[in-house]
Amino acid sequence: MTIADLVAAPDQDQGPFRMLVHVEYQLRALDLLCAAADQKPAKFSTPGSLEKWADYRRLQSEKLGCSRCRDDALAVATSINTLVVAEPEMSVKQVRNQVCHGGPVPEAVNPEVLHELVAQNAERIVRIYGHGHVADLTPLFRTTDGQLAALHSFSGTAATYWPRRGEAIDVTDRSTVDALRRLDLQHGDRPLDEFAQDIERDLKGFAERDSVCTLVSPPDPIVVSWDRRSSDGPVSRVDRFEVNADHARVWLSASGPQPYKAFLADACNWSLLKKRLLEELAGHLAAEKRISEELFPNLQQRVPHVPTLVEIDDEYQGTRHGLTITQAGSEVTHGINAYRGSTNLITLTGEAGSGKTHSLLQFARESLAADNRLEPVAIYISSSRSSATSLKQLINDRVAGTRILDRESVLALCRAVWRYW
């Protein structure tokens, strides 16, 4: 894929919304070309809003080195002011902002004018690139699996690239990170920008494909327009978010400000999700009980009640002995609230029939039955009698019955645990 493929106009039958989204993508691509033409791209910030892309291009057009390319770059920059609605008069920028704030695409949008604008922008960008001002597209562009992708954001330790189609690509390799650091890219409102990126990533697990539209315009709240997946069809939503004075991430819900975790709970219908997981788990418990009775028919008669004691070895709190499974599970749950920079792996071992499977099933059941709707839950996933060959497939198979979750949404909820809970 080339720059021409990246910025080419979508087919006209794809509708105004797709054109509006692609205008912003074109502006991003041209800004990156302008930055690539400058060894030290001053005042280039990422991520950036539609207005920031246009402002940067006006400032940096001189770097292109010839009048024809400068004129083309300025024409693309000012294209967002083109009127595409006659009554009342609305420009591309105004229509785009209305849509990203949750409003409808105006019925009176002139599709021919909008498509012509996008097509002309593509021609101008290709002409600028073809004139040879950019010797090397990397690291502002990156080719992965045959797709050319444009830089979306850079945190200083990791970068995100967006291809023309498909999902974002997260890159952490040393050479790319070092090359981006040398460019000394500026950043806008870092907490707000990073929050917006995390929202977009989390919504992959809950939103219809390509339905998420995010508007970041500090100091105003982040506005996210998206279509929630449901068994009854897409449900259009508009949600607003902010970072408060304590740097906490907040969802501005209809009933007032709430923690970001409350938004994810709302997005996945938390109460219904817990109910369905609990129903499925009841089946696992019944099956486990039958197997236990078949393998050890006299165990309960010989030993009426022996609490299973475990040992926890934790690099933060040391080794503790003499805990019951319930106590150990409680410690694990409460430990979720403390941020740790690495994955926390706990291994439970014991002889056959000692109660490992039953204890883990019970731990999961107790977490799902808790009254507090926002308390973390444990999802029991077993590889027994499964043909799955990867953890990804195991997770998808386990949560498919909920008709709410898939692997992406499970990962979003897991990220929320250590980030926000």
Beta strands, then each sheet from edge to edge (+ up, - down):
strand 1: 83-85
strand 2: 90-91
strand 3: 141-144
strand 4: 147-154
strand 5: 159-163
strand 6: 169-171
strand 7: 213-215
strand 8: 222-228
strand 9: 235-243
strand 10: 249-253
strand 11: 256-259
strand 12: 309-314
strand 13: 318-324
sheet 1: 1+ 2-
sheet 2: 3+ 4- 5+ 6-
sheet 3: 7+ 8- 9+ 10- 11+
sheet 4: 12+ 13-
end
